[in-house]
Amino acid sequence: MSKRAVLEVIALDAEDAVAAQAGGADRLELVTDMAADGLTPSARTVAAIRAAVDIDARVMLRLADGFAAGDVERLARVAGELREAGADQFVLGFLDPHGGVDLAAVERVAGVLDGCRWTFHRAIDRAADRDALRKQLADLPGLDTYLTAGAAGGVDEGLGVLRTEARRRGEPGYGQQLLVGGGLRLDHVPALLAAGIDAFHIGGAARPEGWAGPVSAEAVARWRRAIDG
């Protein structure tokens, strides 16, 4: 099994997915509506992407901008529909009004996933207490990754936190992989690799024309080379 670092790319449609795979992505994050920072795509889009590529894909479970769960039962229904469309990995994360993890919502949705692997997304960067959140979620089935910049303001602000959390990997609450994204640039990669971080997430960096344009296989390939180097 390959030990290379993971490169995850945001895909909005099958065209993006094909380009990301061609550029060397290991995994996709499937979303829609980046104006709202990435919401749940349709089951039709998920099915089309699964038919177009054979790399892993994690589907966002988020129905509105922000980090409140909203209608949890609707989220649970949507998760079930996406599983029927072929989704087998997911992304989610909900906070309460005080910045704590909304454990009831996370547990309800994770229960529908029934052991599927999933990422807790950048809600952790808005949490009042990152350490407490991690420990509360430590034993939830399927949770294997945290998508984080280390801080709400992005990787520049969060580098110290990312290094610290990487050193704690394996401690209670720190068994999950750190997937770094959010203001991530190519010049961050050497320091993150040196800290032992082995997973990277890009969105706009894969799109030379911005979010109105498609993923560029060559842009993804530049990240692949930097991460492998």
N, C-alpha and C positions, 0 to 999 in steps of 0.2 A: 504494500500500500504506500502511495506517495506521501512523503513527509513535507512537501513544499508548502509554503504559506498559502492560505486561502485568499483568493481575490473574489469578492462579491460585487456585482454590478446591478444597479437598479434598472429594471426593464419595464416599459409601459405597454409593450406589444410584442408580437412575434418577430418583427423586424429587428427590434432592439435585442431580443434574446439571441437571434442568430448571429448578429454582429458581436455581441459580448462573448459568445462561445468561440467564435472565430478568432477573437483577440486573445483568448487564453483565460477567460473567467472560469472559475471553478463552480460558482453558484450565482443565482439571480435572486434579487428581491423584487417581487412583483407588486406593483402599486398602480394607482391612477391618481389624477388630480394633484400634481406637485404644488399647485398654488395653495393647497391646504396641507402641504408637507407630507403628502402620500397617504392615500386612503385605499380601502379594499377594492381591488379590481373585480370585474364581473366574472362569473363562472365561465362564460364563453371565452373571455380573454385568457383565463387560466388554462382552459382546455386547449386553445390554439397554441399557446406557448409550450405546453407539455408535448404537443404533437410535433412542434418545430425543432426542439432541441432535446438533448439527453443528459444535460447537466442538472444538478440539484436546483430547486427553486423554492424559495420561502415566500409565502403569500401574506401580505399585510392584513391584519384584522383590526380595522380602525374605521369608524363610520363618519367621524367628524373631526375637524381641526381641534387641536388641543389634546390633553392627556386624560380627560375624564372618559369613563367607559360609556356613558350614555345608556342606551337601551340594551341591557346585558342579554336579555332573552333574544332580541333580534340578532345580536352578535353571535350568540350560540347557534341560531338557525342558519345564519350565513356561513359559519364555520362548517356546519354539516353539509351544506350545499356545495361548498368548495371541495370538501373531501370527496364528494360524489363526482365532481368534475376532474378528479385526479390529483388534487393537491395533497401532499403528504408531509409538508414542512411549513411552518408558519412564523409570523412575527407579531408580537402584541406587547402591551404594557399599559397599565392604567394606574393613575394616582388619584387619591382623594383630595378634597379641597385644601387640606393642610400640608400637602406634599408627601404624605405617606403612601405606601403602596395600597391600592384598592384590592385587598387580598380576596375578598368575596368575588369580585368580578374576574380577577385573574384565575382563581380556582374554578369558577363556573365555565369559563371558556376553555381552559386547559383540559377540563374534564371531557368536553366534547371531542377534543383532539385525541383522547384515548391513547396516549403514549407517543404520538407523533413528535418529532423533534421541533423545538421552537426557540426563537430568540426573544429576549426581553429588550425592547428597543430603547431609544434615547430618552424615554421618560426617566430613566435612572439619572440623567444629567440635570433634571429638574427636581429630583427628590430632595426632601429636607435632610435625609440621613441615608447616604448611599450604603453604608455598612449595615444599618438596620434592615434596609430593603433586601439586600443580598441574603442576610441570614433568615429573614422571613420566607424567602422563596427557595431556600437552599435545597429542599427535598421535593419540590414539585416535579412530577414525572414529565419527562420530555425536555425540560429546560436545559439547554447545553451551551448557550451563548448569550453574552450581553453586547449589544451594539452601543458604543459609547465614544464620546470625544473626551471624556474625563471632566468636562465642564459644559455648562449651557452655552458658553460663548465659543466653543469649538476647541480643536486640538491645540492651538497655540496656548490657550488658557489652561488646558487640562493635561499637559504633558507630564507634570509632576504626579498627578493622581494616577495616570495610566501606568507610569513606571512603578509606583507603589503597589497598585493592584496586581500588576504582573508578578511582582516579587511574592505576593501573598497567594498565588495560585496553589491550590491544594488544601488551603486552610478551610475550615467550615464557612460556607457561603462563597467561597472563591474557587470552586471546582470547575466553573464554566469557562469557556473560551472567551477572551476579549477580542471582539471584532471592532476595530477602530474606524470610525467615520464621523463626519461632521466638521467641515473646514479642513479636511485632510488634504495635504499637498505632497507632491513627490519628494520635496526636501525634508519632510518629516520622516520618511521611510527608514533611512539608515539608523536614526536614533531609536525608533520603535523596534526595529529588528534587533538592535543591540540590547534592548531591554527584555527581549524574549517574547515580544508580541508577534503572533504568527497568523493574523487574519486582518484583512483590510477591506473597507467598504467604500465604493465610489458611486456618485450619481452624476452631478453636473460635470465632473472631471472627465467623464467618458463621452461628453457631448460638446464638440468644438463650437457648434452653432447655438448652444444653450438648450433650454428645455423644449424649445419649439422644434429643434432638430433631433435626428436619430442618434443612437449610440454609434460611435465610430470604432470599428475593429482596430484601427491603428492606435487610437488613443488608449484603448484597453491594453493593447500589446505593449505600449510604453510602460504602463503600470506593471504589467506582468514581468517585463525585463528588470525593472527597478526592484521589485519584490524578490525576484529570484536572485538578483545580484547581491 
